[in-house]
Amino acid sequence: MSIGHTLLGLLESGPRHGYDLKRAFDEKFGHDRPLHYGQVYSTMSRLLKHGLVEVDGIEAGGGPERKRYAITEAGITDVERWLATPEKPEPYLQSTLYTKVVLALLTHRDAADILDTQRSEHLRSMRILTDRKRKGDLADQLVCDHALFHLEADLRWLELTAARLDKLREAVTR
């Protein structure tokens, strides 16, 4: 996820302070990974330097000055370009799990145990996500669906690999 583009998009509804941007980000996108304040302010500094935001106002308070940021036309164009650019699908061709299975076979360990342990972990994660989906709002349901579909694909791979372990053992130990 591009934090910079997300913060720019949040600014399209109107100027905001860094604190407000962090709160909006965490509410909409940061359920599992809330932003750190330092991340927000360093990103805003970079966006300011590149002319994608401008300081719309500065308020003095009991602590440091509070800058209110507004998106510029260049920032709006940048968000539009980012939204229109498709994300590259992740092919997962360098899977750590595949490496563990092959290494287990090469070192005469039980690869089936690795697959079983991983299957149990995937099922545990799926139960947690399913419970979260059941209790969540529409946005949370969609995020959980995305993760669940990926875990389901992993489970299919685990089953297929378990069924082919003998052939894989032959192929990698020649």
C-alpha positions in Angstrom: 0.0 0.0 0.0 1.3 3.5 -0.8 0.9 5.5 2.3 1.6 8.7 0.5 -1.1 8.1 -2.1 -3.6 7.1 0.6 -2.9 10.2 2.6 -3.2 12.3 -0.5 -6.6 10.7 -1.3 -7.8 11.4 2.3 -6.9 15.1 1.7 -9.2 15.3 -1.3 -12.1 15.8 1.1 -10.5 18.9 2.5 -7.4 20.1 4.5 -6.4 18.2 7.6 -3.8 18.2 10.3 -1.4 15.3 10.5 -3.2 14.0 13.6 -6.5 13.9 11.7 -4.9 12.2 8.7 -3.5 9.5 11.0 -6.8 9.0 12.7 -8.7 8.7 9.3 -6.1 6.4 7.9 -6.2 4.1 11.0 -10.0 4.1 10.9 -10.3 3.2 7.2 -7.1 1.2 6.5 -5.0 0.6 9.6 -7.0 -2.0 11.6 -4.1 -4.4 11.6 -1.3 -1.9 11.1 -2.0 1.6 12.4 0.4 4.3 11.2 3.0 5.8 13.5 2.8 9.6 13.9 6.4 9.8 12.6 5.4 8.0 9.5 2.6 10.5 8.8 4.8 13.5 9.3 7.8 12.2 7.3 5.4 11.3 4.5 3.7 14.7 4.6 7.2 16.4 4.5 8.1 14.4 1.4 4.7 15.2 -0.3 5.3 18.9 0.6 8.8 18.8 -0.9 7.4 17.3 -4.1 4.6 19.8 -4.4 1.8 17.3 -3.9 0.5 19.1 -0.8 0.8 22.6 0.6 0.5 24.0 4.1 -3.0 25.5 4.3 -2.5 26.9 7.8 -0.4 26.8 11.0 -1.9 26.9 14.4 0.0 27.5 17.6 -0.9 25.6 20.6 0.5 24.4 23.9 2.9 22.1 22.0 4.5 22.2 18.6 2.8 24.1 15.8 0.1 22.2 14.0 0.3 22.4 10.2 -2.9 21.9 8.2 -2.2 20.3 4.9 -4.2 20.6 1.6 -3.7 18.6 -1.6 -2.5 20.5 -4.7 -3.6 20.0 -8.3 -0.4 18.0 -8.8 -1.4 15.8 -5.8 -4.9 15.2 -7.3 -3.3 14.2 -10.6 -0.9 11.9 -8.8 -3.7 10.1 -6.9 -5.7 9.8 -10.2 -2.7 8.2 -11.9 -2.0 5.9 -9.0 -5.7 4.7 -8.8 -5.7 4.1 -12.6 -2.5 2.0 -12.5 -3.2 -1.7 -11.9 -1.3 -3.5 -9.1 1.1 -6.1 -10.3 -0.3 -9.6 -9.3 2.0 -11.4 -6.8 3.0 -14.7 -8.4 4.6 -16.0 -5.1 7.3 -17.9 -7.1 9.8 -17.6 -4.3 7.7 -19.1 -1.5 9.3 -19.7 1.9 7.0 -22.6 2.4 8.1 -24.3 -0.8 11.7 -23.8 0.2 11.0 -25.4 3.6 9.4 -28.4 1.9 12.2 -29.0 -0.5 14.9 -28.4 2.1 13.1 -31.0 4.4 13.2 -33.5 1.6 16.8 -32.8 0.8 17.8 -33.3 4.4 15.6 -36.4 4.9 13.2 -34.7 7.3 9.4 -35.2 7.2 8.0 -32.7 4.8 4.5 -34.0 5.5 4.8 -32.7 9.1 5.8 -29.3 7.8 2.7 -29.3 5.5 0.4 -30.5 8.3 1.7 -27.8 10.7 1.3 -25.1 8.1 -2.2 -26.4 7.3 -3.2 -26.1 11.0 -1.8 -22.6 11.1 -3.7 -21.6 8.0 -6.9 -23.0 9.4 -6.4 -21.2 12.7 -5.9 -17.9 10.8 -9.0 -18.6 8.7 -11.1 -19.1 11.8 -9.9 -15.8 13.3 -10.6 -14.0 10.0 -14.0 -15.6 9.6 -15.0 -14.5 13.1 -13.7 -11.0 12.4 -15.6 -10.9 9.2 -18.8 -12.0 10.9 -18.5 -9.1 13.4 -17.1 -6.5 11.1 -18.6 -3.8 8.9 -18.6 -4.0 5.1 -15.1 -2.7 4.7 -13.7 -5.2 7.3 -15.7 -8.0 5.6 -14.1 -7.2 2.2 -10.6 -7.1 3.8 -11.2 -10.4 5.5 -12.5 -11.9 2.2 -9.4 -10.9 0.4 -7.2 -12.6 3.0 -9.4 -15.7 3.2 -9.3 -16.2 -0.5 -5.5 -16.1 -0.4 -5.4 -18.6 2.5 -7.8 -20.9 0.6 -5.5 -20.9 -2.4 -2.6 -21.7 0.0 -4.6 -24.6 1.4 -5.2 -26.0 -2.1 -1.4 -25.8 -2.7 -0.7 -27.6 0.6 -3.1 -30.4 -0.3 -1.6 -30.7 -3.8 1.9 -30.7 -2.5 1.1 -33.3 0.1 -0.3 -35.6 -2.6 2.8 -35.1 -4.7 5.5 -35.5 -2.0 6.8 -38.8 -3.2 7.3 -37.4 -6.8 8.8 -34.2 -5.4 11.2 -36.2 -3.2 12.4 -38.1 -6.3 12.8 -35.0 -8.3 14.8 -33.0 -5.8 17.1 -35.9 -4.5 18.4 -37.1 -7.8 
